[in-house]
């Protein structure tokens, strides 16, 4: 059996395994895994914050609502100056 076929079949099996695992999570829990920091209550309870929010706290600009950050890391912009 050629080595490229072994690599291809191994990659295909890995993708199939992860798709099955995600499907089983959805079936048994009834919802998708909540990996967004803004909406995951366990992450909030543990004090986990997105990297942008932590860096803004380090620079002394704790409130980033003025630049459109509403707890969702994808909407935060670390490069935007809050005084603009």
N, C-alpha and C positions, 0 to 999 in steps of 0.2 A: 504494500500500500504506500503510495507516495506521501512524503512528509507534508506537503501543502494540504492534502486531503485530511490528514490527521489534525492539523491545526484548524482547518475550516470546521470540521465536525466537533472539535472541542469548543470552539467559539460558539457554534450554533447550540450546543448543549448548555453552555453557560447562560446564554441569552434566554433559552427556553426555561431553564431553572429559575432565573430571576423573574421572568414574566409569570410563571406559575406561583412563585412565592408572593408576589404582589397581588395576584388574583385571590389567593387564599386569605391574605390579610383583609382584602375587601369583603370577601364572603363571610368570614367569621366575625370580624369587627363591625361590619356594616358601613364602614366609611373608609376613605383613603387615609393614609398616614399623614398627619398634620405636621409638616416639617417647617412651616413658616413661623418664625419667632413671634411675629405680631399676633398670631391667633392661637398659638399652642400654650395652653394654660400651665402645663407642667414646666415648660421652659421659663415662663414668666415667674412662676413660683420659685424656681431655683435661681432667679436673678440673671438668667442668660440674656444678653442683649446682642443686637446685630453689630457688626464691626464698625459701621458708619456711626451709629449712636455712641459707641464707646469712644471712638476717636474724637467726636464732637465734644463729649464730656471731658476728655483729656485736654482739649484746647480751650475749655471754659465756655463753650456755647452749648449749654445743656438743652435748650429748647430749639429744636430744629423744625418746628411746625411752620415757621415763617418761610422755609424753603421747600415746603411740600412734603415733608416726611411725616407720615402718620403711623409710625410703628411698622411699616412694611419696608423691608430692606431694599426691595427693588425700586421703591420710589425715592429713596434717600440719595443725595448726591454729595459726596464728601468734598468735591472740588468747589462747590458753590459757596460763595461768601454770604453769610446771613445779613450783612449790612447793605448788600446791594439792593 
